[in-house]
Amino acid sequence: MTHAQSSSEDAVRVILVPYPLNLLSAFAYYLLEASGVLSSHVFYRYQRFHKDEDSPTRLCLFGPSLFEKVGWCIDDDVPADSKTKRALHRISRFCRDACGQYRQKHDELQEKIARMEGSPRDILETCAGYFRELVEKGLDPFRDELPPFPQYVQTPASIIKTVLRRETFGKDIMHLSRPVYQLNPLTNRDEETGSTTIELDRNQARLLSGQHLTIGVVGQAGLGKSTITANLFHELEEQIRRQSRRSGWRDFGIKVRYLDADFGTPTLSAIMAGKAQDKEALRKLKRPWTMKMAVEAVRQVELGRSEANILLVDFPGKVDQITELLAAPLDGAILVTPSGGGSGSEETWGNLLDNTLGIELLAHIFSGKPGEESKVMRHSLNDAVRGQITRSDRRVHSYDRFYMHLAKVLLFNLLPYLVEQRYKALQKLAA
């Protein structure tokens, strides 16, 4: 949130928003909007890390220096000695930490903002309108009575408490086999020497009801991302069908959808239509990427997300400004890299997911070579799955033990865990 970043209208492409949203972050967004530096090409995502790392393409509405940056923004953009400047500084101090007799007023407004449900863009726009009203009316949050906060869908405290009580649904345990590998010194390769089991609670999948989670399948081109997306989609649907046939699960209506976001090479669409073996037809579909295509792809992601509980998105195979824009709506990612490494792909994509955007890694898949096997390599509860696939042949396969394992872990552990962690961030408000 620096003056240098506002020199170009399209400089900022992604705004990282803390979850839950806090007063100072909401006020910082109001200042950005009022200064006119945000274009229609800006996209928003919730951020799981508390890092303070702005860049020319990315803006963080959080971090230890946010209060100072808000002050700089007011000082740079508002005429000196004006009533507006003094009012903005008063609101800024109130949002940061109102103590003593003003604490209750601060906390009540903070709770309303933190429990707002919806897209970060819509929530920030609503908050900006509220702060705009304070400024236009010349209200001092310390001295004056605050106007009612706009009506907005809020997460009820009762739901937060329910989600955090695992005993609400009881337990419905599934035992999942997990291989054990040891290094063979003669071949210098990991070999399967046995197996252990882990317990997954099927009832955790009930937390996905009403959620809208987006998972990106990312990695360099040519590793089978489209094949992985197609097979995982079919396996998730199969697991949901099986679960809905069990006693007490008839109303388990979790919807899974897929989206081919690689507009430049729409391979996934061809796989799902059963036409991916025609290489010449696929070649004719290729076209160069443009920012206009990227914006349309993100809009398609946002639309698909609203219509599904789980949306799988097949990504283009290149890290650039377009990829960062496309990744804005993701809740989690599945990273695909070459078996054996050495390409720099893991470091490049890992840096984008972890350091740049703070996107949860759900699985790391190695694209195996001919003769290697599809397998689960490592997995523990609440942690990313590591495995290998070998058939990246643009077909949907009826059986593959890695896809079966990954679908079960996503449905009954990792995705519910994401939801649970978000509600834990609101737990203090429900106390």
N, C-alpha and C positions, 0 to 999 in steps of 0.2 A: 504494500500500500504506500508506495513512494511516488513522488512527483514524476520521477523519470518514467515510471510505468505508464503514466497517462498520456505520454507524448504521442502514442499511436492508438487510434480507436480500437484496433483489433489486437493490441499487444496482449491483453489478458484473455486467455481462452478457457481456463478452468479455475473455478473458485472452490477452495476446500473449506468446508463448513464443519465446525465441531458438532458432535452429537453427545449429549443433548445441546441444543443451541443455547447460548447464554446472552445476557443483556448487552454486554460490551460488543460482542460479535455482531449482534443485530444492529446496534447503533453504528458500528463501523460500516456496515453495508449501506445504511441510509446515507452516510456521508459520501460513499463512492457513487451511489446513484444520483445524489444531488449535484455532485461535481461533474456529471455527464461523461465519465470515462468508460462506462460499460456499454458494450455494443450488443446487438442481438445474437452475436456469435459466441457469447459467453455461456458455459455450461457449469453445472454445480454438482458436487458430490460430497457426501458425508465422509469425514476423515477419521480413521481410528487412532492416528498418532497425534501427540501434542508436540509437534515440531513447529518452529517458527522459520520457515524457509520460503520466502517469496522468490519468484524468478520472473523474467520477462513474460513467460507464458502462463504462470501459475501464481495465484494469490491466496494466502492463508488468512482466514478470519479468526486466528487464534495465535497463541504463543506468548511468551513472557514479555515481549516488547510491544504487544498490541496497543496498550494504553498510550505509550509514547508515540506510536505511529498515528493513532487517532488524533493526538494533540498536534502533531506535525501537519496532518491533513487540514485541521481547522485553521492553524496559523497560516498555512500556505494559500488557502483558497478563500478565506473570509477577510474582508477589509479590517484593518486594525481599529481598535477602540469602538467597534460597533456593538450594539446590544445583542445582535445575533451571535457574535463570537463569544461573548460572555455567557449567553444562554447555552451554547453548544458545549462549552467547557464545563458548565454546571451539570448538564445531562451526562457528559462523559464521566465525571467523578461519581455521580449517582450510580451509573451502570457498573462501574468498576467495583465499588464496594461501599455501600451506604451503611454506616455504623450507627450505633446508639439508637436513638428514638426513630431513625429512618429505616432501620433494618427490616422491620416487618413489611413496610411498604415495598422495599426492594425485593424481598424474598417472594412476596405474593405475585409481583409482576414477573419475576424470574421463573416461578413455577408455571405460570400460564404459557410463557414462551417455550419453556423446555418440554412441555407435554403436548405441544402442537404436532399433529400428524399430517403428513403429506410430503410433497417434494420439497427439497431445500429451497428451490427457487420461489415457490408459492409462499412458503413460510416467511422467507426474507422479505418478499414484496409486502406481505401483510404487516410485518414489523416496521418496515420503512414507512408505510402509510401512517402508522401510529406515531412514530417519532416526528414525521412531517407535521402532524397535527399539534404536537407539543411545541414545536418551533414556531409555527404560524400563529399560535395563540399566545406565544410568549410565556409559556408555563415553566415554572421552576419546580422540578420534582421534589426538592427539599422543602420548599415553602408552600406550594399549591397542591390542591387535591387533584389527583390524576384522573383523566377521563377513563370511562370503562374501556377495557381492552376489547378489540373486535371479536365477534363470535367466530369460533374456529373449531374444527374437530379436534378433540383432545383425548389423549390416552387416559382412560379412567384409572385412578389409583388402585381400584379393586383388581383390574386386569394385570397391572404391574405385579401386584402381590401374588396373584394366581400363577402367573408365568414363572415366578421365582420359587414357587413351592412345587418341587418335583412330585410330592405325594398326591397332588391334586388328581392325577389320572391313574395313580398306581404305577406298577411296572409290568411290562410285557417284554420279557427278555428274549433276544435272539443271540445265539452263539455263532460267531463268525470265525472261521479258520484263518489263521495268519501264518505264512511260512516263516521258517527260520533258516538263515543262510550263514555259511561259514566259508572263509577263503581257503581254497584248495591250493597249497603251495606248489603242487606239480604243474597245474594249469594256470595258476595266478588268476583264477576266476572264482567268483562267489557261487557256491553250489548249495542247493536246497538240502538240508540235513534233517528236517523234521518240521513240526508245526506246533503252534499254540493257538488258543482261542481267546477272543475278547468278547465282552458282552455289550450288545447294543440294545437300547430300550426303544422298542417300536413306538411307544407312546410319546416319545419326544417329537415324532413327526407331526403330532397334532399342533405343535407350536407354529407350523408353517401355514396353517389356515389363516387367511386374511393378510398374509405377507406377500410382498412382491420383490423377489430376489433375482438379481441378474448376475450370471456367471459368464465370464469371457474365457474362451479357449484361445490362448495366445502362444506365439512362438514364431520362429523363422519359417519362411515358405518351404514347401516340399516335404514336410515331416508328417503329414497326415492329419492336420488339425480338423479338416472338414470330415474326414472319416471318423475321427474320435467323437466329434460333436454329434454326428448322425447316430452312431452306435450308442452313445451315452443317452441320447434322447429316447431311443427305443427301449433301452434297459430301464431307465427311470419310469417310463410309462408302464412297463411290464411289472415292476416292483409295486407301483401304486395300484395296478389292477389286482395283483395278488393280495395286497393288504386289504383292499376294499371288500374282498370276498370273505375275509375272516369275521368271526362273530364280534359284534360291537363296532365294526368299522364300515358299515354300509354307507354312512354319510361322509366318508373320507374322500372329499372331492378336490384334491390337489391337482392343479392344472400345470402341465409342463408344455412349454412352447420352444421353438428354435428360431433363430434369425441368422440369415447369411449377411453379415455386415461387411464382407469383403466384396464391395460393389465392383472392384477392379477385376476380380477373378471369382465369379460366383459359383464355386465348385459345390458347396453344400446343397444349393438348390438343385443342381444336377443329380447329386447322389440321392436325394429324397425323391426325385422324379424317376430314378432308375435309369438315367441317361449319362452317367458319369464316365462310362467306358469309351465314349466317343470323343477321343482326344482332339480331333479336328474341330468338332462342334464347340468344345470347351475353349479352344484357342480363339475362335471367332468371337466368343463372348467377352474376352479380355478388353479392358479399356484403361487409359491412364487415370490416376486418381486426381481429383481436384478438391479444393476446400468446400465447394458447393456440394459435392458428393458426400464429403465427410459430415457436413451439417445435416444432410438428409438422412444419412445412416444413423446419426445420434437420435434424430427425431423418430426414426423407426424403432430404435431401441426403447425409447421412452414410451412409445405407443404399445409395443409388445410387452413391456414390463407391466403396464397397467392392466393387461388382459390375462396375465399368467401369475401363478405363485412362484414358478421357477422358469426363468428364461435363459436358455443357452445361446450364446452369441459366438459365431465363428469369426475370428478377427483376421485382418490382412497380416501378412508376414513381414512387416517392416516397422521398426521403431523410428518415428519421426513426429512432427507436430500434429499430423493427422491422427496418428495412433493415440497420442495423449488426449486429444479431443474425444476420440471414440471411447476411450477407457473411462471417461468422466462418470458415467452412470453405474459402473460395476460395483457389486458388493463383494465379489470374490473372483478368483481366477484359477484356471488350470493351465499350467505352463508345460509346453512341449519342447523338448530339446533333443539333439541327436544322442544316440547311445554312444557312450565312450567319451563324450564331451570334446573339448578342443576347439570348438567353433566360436567361442565367446558369446554364444547365444544365451546361455544361462545367466551370465553376468549382466548382459545388456538388458534382457527382459526382466530379470530379477531386480535390477536397479530401478526400472520404471515402476514396477508393481510395488516394491517395498519402500524405496526412498522417495520417489517422486510423488506417487499417488496414495501410498498407504493402503493398498488393496490386499485383502486377506488371501494368501495362497492356500488353496484347497487341495491341490494335487500337483505333483510334478511327474510328468510322464516322459519316459525315454522312448524315442522312436527307434525300435530295434532293427538290426540288419537281418537279411535272409538267413535262415537257419537258427536264429535265436527264438526263444519262446516268450509268449505273453505271460506276464507274471506280476504278482504283488511283491514288492521288494521291501517295503517298510510301512508300518502304520501303527499309531497308538491313538487312543481316544483324544478327541479335540485337537488333533494335529494333522498336518497335511499328509496325504497318501502319496507314497512313491511307488512307481511301477513301470512296467515296460509293455509296449504293444508292438506287434511285428507285422500285422496285416493292415498296412495303410494303403489299401488297394481301391479305395473309393467305392466300397460295398458295405452293406449292413449285414453283419454276421449274426447268426441265430444263437451262437454260444461263444463266449469268451470270458474266462474266469476273472480277468482283471476288470472288465466293464461291469460284471455282476457285483464284484466286491466294491468298486468305486460307487456305483449307484446306491447300494445299501448304506455305505458310510455317509454319503451326502444326505440321504433322506432321513436316516435315523440318528445321525450324530452331528456332522459338521454344519449343516444349514440350520438345524434347530439351535445349535450352540451359538451361531452368529446372532440369531434372534434373542436368545437368552442374555448374551452379553450386552446387547443394546438396552434391554429392559433393566439390567443391573445398573446401567448408567443413570437410570431414573429412580433407582430404589430409594435413595434418600428422600426424594420428593413424596414417596408413598408412605414413608415412615410415620 
